[in-house]
């Protein structure tokens, strides 16, 4: 069965077409700079640079590619039985992959205020896909759903209860990725009663404590700004800084939001949100870049300690996403001096994890340390396929 997975952003649309249940990728690509003067559409080896006014034209480019007899992918659009959509915020409503109908769309709309940058774009993707693939079952897979198992002790904030009742709680993000890599970790551990910490380190970053296969705590909260230091986001800060910036330094709330979201993190500490630049600068002796790397890894280590304490132990630590999968420096710094907890990595394996199937565990280590590439699209395809089957 052919399952198309869509990840719609405000000006981009990433897609993958899978043959399920094998999970074979038939087409992979993206449309970007949608709505701008020149857009780019790429599917497998095919690329075109032209104006892509809306998501609709992006999906039309995709269907033209899929139907092109030279590509041998599909003969008719009806062969695509399922379109799986990544939806960032499911609030308290959505804890499972969900078949999309009018009521579901209206609830996704109700959640716009909780994810103003993401849910509107996700809904656009859904509505466009309904138009272009009317015969397919549209299924939403939510980035917050995996974290709905986080117990109240970890998801409620210590603020007046009326706010909790109004939906102000920890939701967590990157759930699809944490779920995918933690399940892979449990497969490797060969059991499900496990204590795992997953570190999704991309442009955004979050750590999750996964106890017995379920999210038990995560570092992002009500929104995606707190927790770990990120490319442009501050991670955990003292709330009083916000009041000081507004009340004493004259910044508007919008400015503060912009500073904490777009001008903080590695951008603020080292002048770039791309970790490769920071590593290069640190390698040349740039002290700010060196400190930035130490701080970045230090924030991760605080969560490793926190979550190990909460779970009373640790079976495996998993690194994933752009930085987790590629930065031996961050992996080495974040796991340095954790011998008290019986965790150490093998530096030779850390420098070439792909050679060792991602297993960078040190010889004496009691805790497994793995680099597991995330695959959010495959996870969405699997969840959507399982729902229909
Ligand atoms: P997103 O959160 O947008 O999905 P990714 O998971 O692709 O992001 O991660 C992107 C980040 O990964 C980049 O900003 C870059 O800092 C980092 N990255 C990618 N490749 C490398 C590498 N070889 N070494 C260090 N960092 C890398």
Boltz pocket constraint, residues with backbone or C-beta under 6 A from the ligand:
constraints:
  - pocket:
      binder: B
      contacts: [[A, 201], [A, 202], [A, 203], [A, 204], [A, 231], [A, 273], [A, 274], [A, 275], [A, 276], [A, 321], [A, 322], [A, 323], [A, 326], [A, 327]]
      max_distance: 6.0
